[in-house]
Amino acid sequence: MFVFNEVHLMPDGLLNVLRSFLDSSGVRKDGVDYSKSIFFFLSSNGGGELIRDTWAESNLSRTDLLLSHFEEDLKALEGTNDGGFKGSSIMKSALISAYVPFLPLEREHVRDCAYDSLLKAGYSSDRQGSKIETYVNDMMLGRKSAKTASGKEYYVDGCKKLDNKVYLALEDPLHEEL
C-alpha cells in the first residue's frame, strides 16, 4: 500500500512516473507484482467546495449519500486542478479506480473527535460526560464552523486539527470543567 498525501502540492504531472505501476498489465520488477499494490492519493484541492455543495444541496443525510453522488464531478475536477495529476497520463488513461469524498464534519462528528482526543490525553470517559458539550458548542460557534445556504452546519477543519484544540482547551482555565 502506498499513500501520497497533498497531491495538489506536487508539481504538475509528477505522478506520471507511477503509470506503469498503476496499469493493470501486471508489472513485475525485481520479482514483485505491482498489480496487487494499492495506491491512495489524497488531495484537498478544490474538491472540498464541490463535496460540501453536493452534500448541502441534497435532501439526504450523510449516511444516505452514495459515492455516485460525487464521483463523476470529482473525477472531472481532479484532472484540471494544479498538482501531480494535472495533465497526467494517469488521468488520461483512467487508471484511478475510485474517487472518495471526505464529507464535512457535523456537530456529532466534532463531538466524537473531541471524545477521542480526551481519551488519547488520558481522560476517562466518565470525566467527559456532557461537559464536553461546552467545548463542542465553542467549536461549532467559532470561526471554524459555517453553515451552507440550506442551513446545514459543519466544521471547516478535520479531526486532525481538533486534537490540538482539545489539548489547548484542557490547559485553558475557561474550560476547567472539561
N, C-alpha and C positions, 0 to 999 in steps of 0.2 A: 504494500500500500504506500502510495506517495501522496503527500499533501503539499500543495502550493498555495500559500496564503498571499493575499493582497496582489492578485494577478493584475489588477488595474494599475499598479505602480511599476510593473515591469516594462521594459522598452517594447515598443510595438513589434509584433512578430517574433519575439524571443522564444515563445513556446513552440515554434516550428521545429525546433530540434527534437521534440518528443514525438513527432508524427509517426516515425517508424515503430515506436513502442505502442502507440495507440491503435495503429492499424491492425485489423483483425487477422492479418496474414500469418500470425504465429511466429513473430520474430524470435530468433534464438541467437543469443550472444553469450559466449563462454559457458554454454550448456544450460543457460537459463531461458525458460519460455516466458517471454514478457507478455504474451497474450492473456495470461492469468493475472496480470497486475491490475490494481485498481488505482486510478488517479482521481484525486479531488482537487478542484481548482476553486478557490474561494476568492470572491471579489465583492466589493461593496460599491462599485462604480455605476451609478445611475439606476441600477435595478431597484434600489430602495424605494424611490418615489413611485415607480411603476407598481411594485408589490403593495405598498401602502394604499395607493389609489384603487387598485383592483379589489383589495380587501375592503376598503371603506365603501366603495360603490356597490358591493354585493349586499344582498339581503341575507347572507349566510353567516353563521357563526364560524369561527376559525376552524373548528373541528369538522365542519361540513365542506370546507373548501378542498378542492382537489388540485393535484399538480397540473391538470389540464387547464385550470383557470389562469395559469401563469406562464406555462412552458413556452408557447409559441412567441409571446411578446418578449420574454427573457432571451430566447434564442436570437431573435432579430436584433435586440439591443446589444448583446454581447459582442457581436462581430463588428459593430460600428464604434464602440467606445475605445478611447485610447487605452493602451496597455498591451499585455502579452498576446492577446487574441486578435488585435486589430489587424485586418488583412492577412490573417494566418491561414496556412493550408489546412490546419486542423479544423477551422470553421468551414472553409470551402468544401472540405471532404466530408463534412457532417460526422466527425469522429467523436463528438460529445454525445453520450447516450441519454443524459438526463440533466435538466436544469431544476434545481431545488431551491425554492424561495425560503428565506428566513423571514417569517411574519413578525410584525411589530409586537412588542410585549404589552399586554394589557395589565390592569391592576393585579389580577390574580397571579400573573407571572412575576411581577415585581415582588409580590409578597413571597412567592416560592423562592425566588433568588435571595431575598433578604433572610429567610429562614435558613437556607443552605449556607449563606455567609456566616450567620451566627453559629451554626453547628461547627463550621470549619474553624471559627475563632474560639471554640471550646465551650460555648454556652449550651446548656442543656435545653431540650425542647420545652420543658416546663417553665423555664425562665423567659422564653419568648412570649408565650401567651398572646393575649390580644394587644399588649402594649406595643408590639411591633407595628400595629396599625397606625400609630402616630408617625412613625418613620415612613411607612408606605404613603401615607397622606402627604407628608412633606415632599416626598419624591414626585408624586403624581401632580402636586400643585405647583411644583417648581418649574424652572425654565427648561428642564429636560423632558417635560411631557408636553403633549399637544393634543388637539382634537381635530379630527377630519371634518370636512364640510358636512358629513352626515351625522356628526356628533360622537363618533367612536373615539374614546380616549386611549392614548397609547404613550409609552415611554420611549423617548427618542434613542437612547443608547441601549446596549445589551447587558446581559448579566455580568459579563466580564468586568465592566466598569462599575457595576453595582457593588461588587465585593469591597472595593476601596472606599466607597461612600459609606457602607455599613461600618467598616472598621473606624472610619473617622467619626461617625456618629457615636460609636461606643466610647470614644475619648472626649466627646463634646458634653460639657456639663448641662447643656439644654436638653440632651437626650438621656439623662441619667436613668430614666425609667426603663430603658432597654436592658 
